[in-house]
Amino acid sequence: MNARTLFLIIVLILDVASALGVVYARHQSRHLAVDLGTLESERDEAMAEWSRLQLEQAWLADAGQIEAKARRELGMRPPESTQILVVRP
């Protein structure tokens, strides 16, 4: 085998290795793009859930809602004026 044939075989092997590297890199790129899409969907769902929870928290913290629930579920009512005792220092 002469030097030129050996050189061509080495170049061919490097060319095939390079092609396999490109195929692997593209495969990884596609795989990562799919993972990114999945994670973005999960992020969007989490943000929507967070917004719903913030709205629910604001609604539950509303004084009118608290008073209505106290009246409805606990049977509470405001005290009569005769039941209020004011203590002065």
C-alpha positions as CSV (number, residue, x, y, z in Angstrom):
1,M,0.0,0.0,0.0
2,N,1.4,3.3,-0.9
3,A,1.2,6.6,1.0
4,R,-1.5,8.0,-1.2
5,T,-3.9,5.0,-0.7
6,L,-3.3,5.1,3.1
7,F,-4.0,8.8,3.1
8,L,-7.3,8.3,1.2
9,I,-8.4,5.5,3.6
10,I,-7.7,7.7,6.6
11,V,-9.6,10.6,5.0
12,L,-12.5,8.2,4.2
13,I,-12.6,6.9,7.8
14,L,-12.5,10.5,9.2
15,D,-15.3,11.5,6.7
16,V,-17.5,8.6,7.9
17,A,-16.8,9.5,11.5
18,S,-17.7,13.1,10.9
19,A,-20.9,12.1,9.2
20,L,-21.8,9.9,12.1
21,G,-21.1,12.8,14.5
22,V,-23.4,15.1,12.5
23,V,-26.2,12.4,12.6
24,Y,-25.7,12.0,16.3
25,A,-25.7,15.8,16.9
26,R,-28.9,16.3,14.9
27,H,-30.6,13.4,16.8
28,Q,-29.6,15.0,20.1
29,S,-30.8,18.4,18.9
30,R,-34.2,17.0,18.0
31,H,-34.5,15.1,21.3
32,L,-33.7,18.3,23.2
33,A,-36.2,20.3,21.2
34,V,-38.9,17.8,22.1
35,D,-37.9,18.0,25.8
36,L,-37.9,21.8,25.6
37,G,-41.5,21.8,24.2
38,T,-42.6,19.5,26.9
39,L,-41.0,21.6,29.6
40,E,-42.5,24.8,28.1
41,S,-46.0,23.2,28.2
42,E,-45.5,22.2,31.9
43,R,-44.3,25.7,32.6
44,D,-47.4,27.2,31.0
45,E,-49.7,24.8,32.9
46,A,-47.9,25.7,36.2
47,M,-48.3,29.5,35.5
48,A,-52.0,29.0,34.8
49,E,-52.4,27.1,38.0
50,W,-50.5,29.8,39.9
51,S,-52.8,32.5,38.5
52,R,-55.9,30.4,39.5
53,L,-54.5,30.0,43.0
54,Q,-53.8,33.7,43.3
55,L,-57.4,34.5,42.3
56,E,-58.8,31.9,44.7
57,Q,-56.6,33.3,47.5
58,A,-57.8,36.9,46.8
59,W,-61.4,35.7,46.8
60,L,-61.0,33.7,50.1
61,A,-59.3,36.6,51.8
62,D,-62.1,39.1,50.9
63,A,-63.7,40.3,54.1
64,G,-67.2,39.9,52.7
65,Q,-66.6,36.3,51.9
66,I,-65.2,35.6,55.3
67,E,-68.2,37.3,57.0
68,A,-70.7,35.4,54.8
69,K,-69.0,32.1,55.5
70,A,-69.0,32.9,59.3
71,R,-72.7,33.6,59.2
72,R,-73.6,30.6,57.0
73,E,-71.4,27.9,58.4
74,L,-70.8,28.9,62.0
75,G,-74.0,30.8,62.7
76,M,-72.1,33.9,63.8
77,R,-73.8,37.3,63.9
78,P,-72.7,40.7,65.0
79,P,-73.2,41.4,68.7
80,E,-76.1,43.6,69.8
81,S,-75.2,47.1,71.0
82,T,-76.2,46.1,74.5
83,Q,-73.6,43.3,74.5
84,I,-70.7,45.5,73.6
85,L,-68.6,46.6,76.5
86,V,-66.1,49.4,76.1
87,V,-63.2,49.4,78.5
88,R,-61.4,52.7,78.9
89,P,-58.0,53.0,80.5
